[in-house]
Amino acid sequence: MHKLTTLLKSIEADIFRNQRSKIKGGWRVRNLSLVLIAVLALAMLPVAAIADPGPYDPTMTGDGYDSTPDLIPTPNETGQTPDIHDAINLLLGTNIYTSNEMVDSFQVVNPHSYWYDLGGGGQSSAFMAIGLSAAATNSLGVYLPGSGVPGSIQNVISLSPGNGFLGAGTLANPFPGGINPYTTQNFGFALTSTYGASVNHWYSDPSLNPDGIDHMLAYDLSALAGQQYYVDLGSGPVLITLSSDTYLLTFEDLNLNDPMFDSDYNDTMFLVTRVAPIPEPVSMLLLGSGLLGLVGLRRKLS
């Protein structure tokens, strides 16, 4: 980002130094530069301004579960606990959030179908299960882009049906967890949900889901940076230090066409750290085109 800022300042200086002396009708150059800078600024805005995740069920898409509808799709509340706001209260050590709409500000509204690892080994991309409200047996796994079929999912955490928090993050009561196997590759999250003979796979990329909706929400909990939790990675508790790239992932495990579908997204909730969503391609295209235009203009003025 520092290099980008330096380039912008340099280009801007060149533009305004040369707009009168080297180009006839220099104000046109100034206007063009402002347009290009505006394009670049648009590209650098949070992607929420350009595109949202989803789609969801019609009520949630219209933010019908929120008493004061806004642009953030609030999940339903059915009385099953813990709910999403309960999990955020637990993790932040507070009790001020009493409804899902109160934690809308944490929700990641830019695309988060695919993710990348930021850890570089060791405790890289630690995942931990926080809570669930599920009659199904749910497992968190990861998969590679372009391979979103059940056989490609690498399971990381397996859970039994139940209701409640799954730990406290202490040595005596650690969260169950796992480590991302894809530390050098982009990946997606997948929830495998088994109920009797029925097995469903819900991908972070909603285009892979059989009902066509988004089954995963993400909440930005960067405020937890530096917080430490004990996580059982399979051979006993390990102390994990959270980074500023920490998210709560919450899943809806029922098909949209299931009569029991409730759009509450608290069926299974996981905390993940040292990972981040891959930026949305349209914004990256805008960023690239803005930079190319500015660089081209700079060369013309030279």
N, C-alpha and C positions, 0 to 999 in steps of 0.2 A: 504493500500500500504506500510505503514511503517513496519507492521508486516511481510509482504511478503519479503521486502528488508532485514530485520533482519534474517529471515529464510534462505534466499539465502546466506548471508554472513557467517552464521554459518555452513551451509552445505559445502560451498566452503572451509572454513577453515579446517573442518574435512577431506574433501577429500584430500587436499594437505598435511596435517599432516601425513596421514596414507598411502599415495600412495606408499611409499617406505618401511615403517616399517612393515605393516601388510599384504600387498598383494604382492605376488611374481609377478614380471613383472609389477611394479606399473605404468609405463607409459601407460599401457592399461587402467588403472583406470582413469588416467588423461584424456585420450582421450574420454573415455565413459562420464566422467563428462562434458567435453566440448560439446559433442553431446547433452546431456540432457539440458545443459544450453542454447544451440542454439535453441532447441525445445521450451524451455520456453520463450526465447527471441522472437521467431516467434509468439508465442501465445500472447505476450504482445504488439506486433506491432499494430498500428491502423488497424482495420479490412479491411480498404480500400486495404491493401496489399494482402488480401486473397479473398475478394468477394465484388462485387458491388451490389447496388440495380438494379432495372429494372425487366424485359426487357422493352424497349421502341419501338417506331416505328423504322423501319430499318435505316432511315436517322439519327435519334438522337442516336441510338445505335452505329453507326459508327462515331459519333460526326460530322456529315455532316453540322450542322448548325453553326459550329465554323469555323472562317476564318483560324485559325491555330489549327487544330485538335490535341487534347491531349487525356488523358485517362478519362477526365471528360465529360459526355454527356451534352452538352449545349442545352437548349430548344430553340425552334424557336422564331423568332421575326416577327410579322405580322403587326406592326404599330398600333395595339390596345394598348391604354395606360389606366392606368399605367402598365408598364412592370415590371418584377422582379427587374431589376436594378434600376428602378424608386423607388420602394418600399424600397430597401436597402438604396438608397440615402436619402429618407425621414427619415428613422429610425436612420441613422447614422449622420444626419445633414450635408450632403455633397452633391456635385453635380459632383463628379469626375468620376462616373461610367456611361458610355454612351451606354453600350451594355451588353447583358446577358453573353457573354463570359468573360467580365471583372470581373464578380462576381463569376466565376468558383471556385475561391479559398475558397469561403464561403460554397460551396455546400458540404453536408454530403454525402460521397460516401461509408460509411459503411452501412450495412442493418439497416433500420428503419421501419420495418413493425409494430413492437409493442413497446410500451413505458411504462414507470413507473413514478409514482408521487414522487417528491422530496420535496414537501412543508410541508406535515404533518398537514394540516388544515388551517383555516383562509383564506388567499389569495392563498391557494394551487392550483397549476396548473391553473393559469389564462390564458384564451384564449381571443384574441381580433382580430376582423376583420380589416384589414388594407386597402385593396382595391380590386376592381374587374373589370373585363371586360367581362360581361356575359349577354347573352340574356335570360338565364334560371334563375329560382329561385333556389338559392343554399343555403344549410344549412350544417353547420359543426356539426358532432356528434361523439360519441365515442361508441365503442363496446368491448365486452370481447373476448379474444382468444377462438376459437372453437365455436363461436356463430355468425359468420359473415353472418347473414341473415337480410333482411330489418327490420323485427320486433324486432331485438335485438338492433338496433341503438338508443341511447339516444341522442336526439337533444340538442345542447348547444347554437348555434347561428343561427338564420334564417335571410336571407338577401333577398332583392328585386333585380330584374335585374337592370343593369346599368353599367356605366363606370366611374371610378374615385376613388379617395381615399375616405374612409368612415369616416374620422375624422382627427384630428391633435394631439389627445392625451392631449388636454388642457381641463380645466374646462368648458370653453364655447363650445368646440367642441370635446367631448370625442370619443374614438373608441367604437363601439358596442362590447360587450363581454359576457363572461360567465365563470363559474367555472366548472372544471372537476368533475363529480359525482363519479369517480372511484379513490379515494385517497389512497386506500389500495390494489388495484388490478392492474395487468398489463392490458393494454388496447390498442386498435388500433383506429386510426382516420378514419372517413368515411364522404364523401361528398355526400349528397343527392341532385340530380340535376333534377328539374322538368321543362319541357318545353311542354306546352299544355298537351296532354294526355300521353306524354312520361315521365317516371320516371326512372332515373338511380342511382345506388348506387356505388360509387367508394371508395374502401377500401385501407388503407395504406398497407395492405397485398395484393400484386398484384395477388396472386393465387386465390383470391376470386372474381376478376373482370371478367366479362363475356367475355371481349376481350383479356384477358390474359396479359395486359401490366400494368406497374406502372403508376398510375395517380397522384402521389404525390411526389414532390421534397421537400427536407428539406435543409435549409441554416443555418449554425451556426452563430448566432449573439451574442456570448458570450461577445463581446466588449460592449454590452449594459448593462452589469451588473451595478446595482446602478441607472440606468436611471428610471425616474418615468413618468408614463402616467396616465391620467384620463381615466377610462373605465366605460361605462354604463353597469352595470350588470343587468339592468331591473328595478331598483328602483332609478336611478340617478347615477351621476358620483362617482366613488370610485378611490382613488389614489392607483395605483399598482406600487410597486417597483420591477424591473426586477432582476432576479438572473443571475448568469453566465451560467446557463442552459436555454438559450433562443434561440428559433429557429423560422425562418420564414418558414411556410409551404405553398407551392403553388400547385394549382390543375389544371389539365386539365379535363374539364367537358364533353367532347365529346367522343363517342365511336370511337375506331380506325377505324371501318368500316363505320363511318358516312362520307358522302361526304364533310362535313364542318370541319372535324377533322384537326387541325392545329398544334398540339404539342407545344403550346406556354406556357402552364402551368401558365398563369396569370389570368385564369378565376375567381378564388377567392384565396385571399392570407390572411393568418392568422399568427399572432404572438403568440407564446405559451411560457410560462415561468414556471420554476420549474418542468420540465419534461425532460426525457432523453430517447434515444433509448435503448432498451434492447440489450446487446452485442450479437453478432452473435454466434450461438451455436458451430460452428466448432472451433473458437478461444478459447472458454471456455473449449472445450474438450482437445485441445492442452495444455492449461494452466494446467488443471487437471492432464493430463498424464505426463507433465513435472515435476510437483511438486511431484507426486507419485514416479516417477523414481528417483528423487533426494533424497527423504526421504528414499526410499528403499536402495539406495546406501549408505546413511549415516548409516543406521542400520547395513548393512553388514560390514562396516568399524569399527563399535564400538566393 
